[in-house]
Amino acid sequence: MSIRIGILGYGNLGRGVEYATEACADLELAAVFTRREPSSLSIRRKDVPVVSVSEIGQWKDKIDVLILCGGSATDLPVQTPMYAKDFNVIDSFDTHARIPEHFAAVDAAAKAGGKVAIISVGWDPGLFSLNRAYASAILPNGKDYTFWGRGVSQGHSDAIRRIEGVQNAKQYTVPVEAALEAVRSGKNPVLSTREKHTRECFVVAKEGADRARIEKEIVTMPNYFADYDTTVHFIDEKEFNEKHGGLAHGGFVIRSGATGENGAHKHVVEFSLKLDSNPEFTASVLVAYARAAHRLAAEGVKGAKTVLDIPPAYLSPKTAEELRSSLL
């Protein structure tokens, strides 16, 4: 029997989840839930119902895993604890500094409802978190470095769009090339947040909006821009659509370490991603962890988890026997 998936929120990430479920024979898309008027929302799968979020309570026994596709700034801190009481849920909460408090809120809700919730799923936090965990365990004498971009950050772009007076926005995270090369060479530099990345924002302001206020709100925003050298460009809608329509992203996790007597032998472990579509790739990660959430729920597990808690075999549609014969 297929795992029944629900999508809450049908923006770029929600559309990516729809594509990802179609690629998995063991999953089926059961419904898309929206805060908009359902009749105004057109999804790819015409055989899948689009339902008002106000009616989601009627789907408790019709959804195996609900994938939450809202933003981390304001949506997920409210939605994930709310829906974890009634559904097994997956979210992509990516405000790193607030993950502990988000986990605590979701854990309490999921345990109260007897459900499984896997939070902060994606590639960072997510796959990059796993690579940091593996490499630091293997090379305890060393340092972790993470670089993102050059690419569009969905969470940061969403945070800008929520500022009063902003019509549209894209934010690009840009690695500082000199810092990246110093790490790859094994020099183990001590780098501040500001020395590793810059942030570049392209903003379409609403007519009559106070651009100086918008720029100040962006560059001083805690957890998003305050710790970085941030450049804000105001452009018109035409230029925005022509030059900033894509959602490419990527990055690198590097562990530089040493083994042997007095650290005589140097090692550099690097994991990298180059993504044409950040939301579609992130959606594919969410769907794999939805499979894991379903398996955990079937085992009677309750409460919140992160990618660090999930056995890799739970992500795959293959059996344990098939994995041992094909991947080991």
C-alpha positions as CSV (number, residue, x, y, z in Angstrom):
1,M,0.0,0.0,0.0
2,S,1.3,3.5,-0.9
3,I,2.2,6.0,1.7
4,R,-0.4,8.8,1.5
5,I,1.3,12.3,1.3
6,G,-0.4,15.6,2.1
7,I,1.1,18.9,1.0
8,L,0.4,22.1,3.1
9,G,1.3,25.1,1.0
10,Y,1.7,25.2,-2.7
11,G,4.6,27.6,-3.5
12,N,7.9,26.6,-5.1
13,L,8.5,24.0,-2.4
14,G,5.0,22.5,-2.5
15,R,5.2,22.1,-6.3
16,G,8.6,20.4,-5.8
17,V,7.0,17.9,-3.4
18,E,4.4,17.2,-6.0
19,Y,7.1,16.3,-8.6
20,A,9.0,14.3,-6.0
21,T,6.0,12.1,-5.0
22,E,5.5,11.3,-8.7
23,A,9.0,10.0,-8.9
24,C,8.4,7.5,-6.0
25,A,6.4,4.4,-6.7
26,D,5.7,3.8,-3.0
27,L,4.1,7.2,-2.4
28,E,0.9,8.8,-3.5
29,L,-0.2,12.4,-3.3
30,A,-3.5,12.4,-1.4
31,A,-4.3,16.1,-1.1
32,V,-3.0,19.6,-1.3
33,F,-4.0,22.0,1.5
34,T,-4.0,25.8,1.0
35,R,-4.8,29.0,2.8
36,R,-6.0,30.4,-0.6
37,E,-9.4,29.8,-2.1
38,P,-9.0,26.2,-3.3
39,S,-10.8,26.9,-6.7
40,S,-8.1,29.5,-7.5
41,L,-5.2,27.0,-7.1
42,S,-4.2,24.9,-10.1
43,I,-1.9,22.0,-9.4
44,R,-0.3,19.6,-11.9
45,R,-2.3,16.5,-10.7
46,K,-5.9,17.1,-11.7
47,D,-7.0,13.9,-9.9
48,V,-5.7,15.2,-6.5
49,P,-8.1,17.3,-4.4
50,V,-7.1,20.9,-3.4
51,V,-8.6,21.5,0.0
52,S,-8.9,24.5,2.3
53,V,-6.6,24.3,5.3
54,S,-9.7,25.0,7.4
55,E,-10.9,21.5,6.5
56,I,-7.6,19.7,7.2
57,G,-9.0,18.1,10.4
58,Q,-11.2,15.9,8.3
59,W,-8.2,14.3,6.7
60,K,-6.6,12.8,9.9
61,D,-7.2,9.3,8.8
62,K,-6.5,9.9,5.1
63,I,-3.0,11.3,5.3
64,D,0.0,9.2,6.4
65,V,2.5,12.1,6.4
66,L,1.8,15.8,6.0
67,I,4.7,17.8,4.4
68,L,4.7,21.4,5.5
69,C,5.9,23.8,2.8
70,G,5.7,27.2,4.5
71,G,8.5,29.6,5.4
72,S,10.7,29.4,8.4
73,A,10.2,33.1,9.4
74,T,6.6,33.0,10.4
75,D,4.8,29.9,9.1
76,L,6.6,26.8,10.4
77,P,7.1,28.0,14.0
78,V,3.3,28.1,14.3
79,Q,2.2,25.4,11.8
80,T,4.5,22.5,12.8
81,P,3.5,22.3,16.5
82,M,-0.1,22.9,15.5
83,Y,-0.3,20.0,12.9
84,A,2.1,17.6,14.7
85,K,-0.7,16.9,17.2
86,D,-2.8,15.3,14.5
87,F,-0.4,14.2,11.7
88,N,3.0,12.7,11.2
89,V,4.8,15.8,9.8
90,I,7.9,16.9,8.0
91,D,9.2,20.5,7.8
92,S,12.2,22.3,6.4
93,F,12.6,24.9,9.3
94,D,16.0,26.4,8.5
95,T,16.7,29.2,11.0
96,H,19.7,27.4,12.6
97,A,19.8,29.5,15.8
98,R,16.2,28.7,16.6
99,I,16.2,24.9,15.9
100,P,16.5,23.9,19.6
101,E,13.4,25.9,20.6
102,H,11.5,24.8,17.5
103,F,12.4,21.2,18.3
104,A,11.1,21.5,21.9
105,A,7.7,22.9,20.8
106,V,7.2,20.3,18.1
107,D,8.4,17.5,20.3
108,A,5.8,18.3,23.0
109,A,3.0,18.5,20.4
110,A,3.9,15.3,18.6
111,K,4.2,13.3,21.8
112,A,0.8,14.7,23.0
113,G,-0.7,13.5,19.8
114,G,1.2,10.3,19.5
115,K,2.7,11.3,16.2
116,V,6.2,11.5,14.6
117,A,7.6,14.9,13.4
118,I,10.9,15.3,11.6
119,I,12.0,18.9,11.6
120,S,14.7,20.9,9.7
121,V,14.8,18.6,6.7
122,G,16.6,19.7,3.6
123,W,20.2,20.1,2.6
124,D,21.3,22.6,5.2
125,P,20.0,22.0,7.8
126,G,19.7,18.4,6.6
127,L,22.2,16.6,4.4
128,F,25.0,19.0,5.3
129,S,24.3,18.4,9.0
130,L,24.8,14.7,8.4
131,N,28.1,15.3,6.7
132,R,29.3,17.5,9.5
133,A,28.4,14.8,11.9
134,Y,30.1,12.0,10.0
135,A,33.3,13.9,9.3
136,S,33.7,15.3,12.8
137,A,33.2,11.9,14.3
138,I,35.9,10.4,12.0
139,L,38.3,13.3,12.3
140,P,38.0,14.6,15.8
141,N,41.2,16.6,15.5
142,G,40.0,19.1,12.9
143,K,37.6,21.9,12.0
144,D,34.3,22.1,10.1
145,Y,33.6,24.7,7.5
146,T,30.4,25.3,5.6
147,F,30.0,27.5,2.5
148,W,26.7,28.2,0.7
149,G,26.2,29.4,-2.8
150,R,26.4,31.2,-5.0
151,G,22.7,30.8,-5.0
152,V,19.2,31.8,-4.0
153,S,18.3,31.3,-0.3
154,Q,14.5,30.6,-0.2
155,G,14.2,31.3,3.5
156,H,16.2,34.6,3.3
157,S,14.2,35.7,0.3
158,D,11.0,34.9,2.0
159,A,12.1,36.9,5.1
160,I,12.7,40.0,2.8
161,R,9.4,39.6,1.1
162,R,7.6,39.8,4.4
163,I,9.0,43.3,5.1
164,E,6.4,46.0,4.7
165,G,6.7,47.8,1.3
166,V,8.4,44.9,-0.5
167,Q,6.8,43.6,-3.7
168,N,9.3,40.9,-4.5
169,A,12.8,39.9,-3.6
170,K,15.6,37.4,-4.1
171,Q,18.6,37.0,-1.9
172,Y,21.9,35.4,-3.1
173,T,24.4,33.9,-0.7
174,V,27.9,34.3,-2.0
175,P,31.0,32.4,-0.6
176,V,34.2,34.5,-0.2
177,E,36.5,32.8,-2.6
178,A,39.7,33.5,-0.6
179,A,38.2,31.9,2.5
180,L,37.0,28.8,0.5
181,E,40.5,28.2,-1.0
182,A,42.2,28.6,2.4
183,V,40.0,25.9,3.8
184,R,40.5,23.5,0.8
185,S,44.3,23.9,1.2
186,G,44.2,22.6,4.7
187,K,45.3,25.8,6.4
188,N,42.5,25.6,9.0
189,P,41.8,29.3,9.1
190,V,39.7,30.9,11.9
191,L,36.9,32.6,10.0
192,S,34.1,34.8,11.3
193,T,30.6,34.5,9.8
194,R,31.3,37.8,7.9
195,E,34.6,36.5,6.5
196,K,33.0,33.4,4.9
197,H,30.0,34.8,3.0
198,T,28.4,37.9,1.6
199,R,24.7,38.4,0.9
200,E,23.3,40.2,-2.1
201,C,19.6,41.2,-2.2
202,F,17.6,42.3,-5.2
203,V,14.4,44.0,-4.1
204,V,11.3,45.3,-5.9
205,A,9.7,47.9,-3.7
206,K,6.1,48.8,-3.8
207,E,5.2,52.2,-5.2
208,G,5.8,54.9,-2.6
209,A,7.6,52.5,-0.1
210,D,10.4,53.9,2.0
211,R,13.4,52.3,0.5
212,A,15.8,53.5,3.2
213,R,13.7,51.8,5.9
214,I,13.4,48.6,3.9
215,E,17.2,48.5,3.4
216,K,17.8,49.1,7.1
217,E,15.4,46.4,8.1
218,I,17.2,43.9,5.8
219,V,20.7,44.6,6.8
220,T,19.9,44.6,10.5
221,M,17.6,41.5,10.5
222,P,18.9,39.1,13.2
223,N,19.6,35.5,12.3
224,Y,19.4,36.4,8.6
225,F,21.6,39.5,7.6
226,A,23.0,41.3,10.6
227,D,26.1,39.2,10.8
228,Y,27.0,39.5,7.1
229,D,28.2,42.2,4.7
230,T,24.9,42.7,2.9
231,T,24.3,44.7,-0.3
232,V,20.7,45.7,-1.3
233,H,19.8,46.5,-4.9
234,F,16.4,48.1,-5.7
235,I,15.3,47.1,-9.2
236,D,12.0,47.2,-11.1
237,E,9.7,44.2,-11.7
238,K,10.8,43.8,-15.4
239,E,14.5,43.5,-14.5
240,F,13.6,41.1,-11.6
241,N,11.7,38.8,-13.9
242,E,14.3,38.9,-16.6
243,K,17.4,38.3,-14.5
244,H,16.3,36.7,-11.2
245,G,13.8,34.1,-12.1
246,G,15.9,31.1,-11.3
247,L,16.3,29.2,-8.0
248,A,19.8,27.7,-8.3
249,H,21.8,27.0,-5.2
250,G,24.5,24.8,-3.7
251,G,27.4,24.7,-1.3
252,F,30.2,22.9,0.4
253,V,30.8,21.1,3.7
254,I,34.5,20.7,4.4
255,R,36.2,19.0,7.4
256,S,39.9,19.7,7.6
257,G,41.6,17.4,10.0
258,A,44.7,15.4,11.0
259,T,45.7,12.0,12.2
260,G,48.9,10.3,13.4
261,E,51.7,11.4,15.7
262,N,51.4,15.1,16.3
263,G,48.9,15.4,13.5
264,A,51.4,14.5,10.9
265,H,48.9,13.4,8.2
266,K,46.4,15.9,6.9
267,H,43.0,15.1,5.5
268,V,40.3,17.1,3.8
269,V,36.8,15.7,3.5
270,E,34.4,17.7,1.2
271,F,30.8,17.2,0.3
272,S,29.3,19.5,-2.3
273,L,26.0,20.2,-4.0
274,K,25.2,22.1,-7.2
275,L,21.5,22.5,-7.7
276,D,19.6,23.8,-10.6
277,S,16.5,24.1,-8.5
278,N,16.8,24.5,-4.8
279,P,13.1,24.0,-4.0
280,E,12.9,20.8,-6.1
281,F,15.9,19.3,-4.5
282,T,14.8,20.3,-1.0
283,A,11.4,18.8,-1.8
284,S,13.0,15.5,-2.8
285,V,14.8,15.4,0.6
286,L,11.5,16.1,2.4
287,V,9.8,13.2,0.5
288,A,12.6,10.8,1.4
289,Y,12.2,11.7,5.1
290,A,8.4,11.4,4.8
291,R,9.0,7.7,4.1
292,A,11.2,7.5,7.2
293,A,8.5,9.2,9.3
294,H,5.9,6.7,8.1
295,R,8.2,3.8,9.1
296,L,8.9,5.2,12.5
297,A,5.2,5.8,13.1
298,A,4.5,2.2,12.2
299,E,7.0,1.1,14.8
300,G,5.2,3.2,17.5
301,V,7.8,6.0,17.7
302,K,6.4,9.3,19.0
303,G,7.8,12.8,19.2
304,A,10.2,15.0,17.2
305,K,13.3,13.9,15.4
306,T,15.9,15.5,13.2
307,V,17.9,14.0,10.3
308,L,20.6,13.1,12.8
309,D,18.2,10.6,14.5
310,I,17.1,8.8,11.3
311,P,18.8,5.5,10.1
312,P,19.8,6.0,6.5
313,A,18.0,2.8,5.5
314,Y,14.7,4.3,6.5
315,L,15.0,6.8,3.6
316,S,15.1,4.2,0.9
317,P,12.2,2.3,-0.7
318,K,14.5,-0.7,-0.9
319,T,14.5,-3.4,1.7
320,A,17.4,-4.0,4.0
321,E,18.4,-7.0,2.0
322,E,18.4,-5.0,-1.3
323,L,20.4,-2.2,0.3
324,R,23.1,-4.6,1.6
325,S,23.4,-6.3,-1.8
326,S,23.4,-3.1,-3.9
327,L,25.2,-0.4,-1.8
328,L,27.6,-2.1,0.6
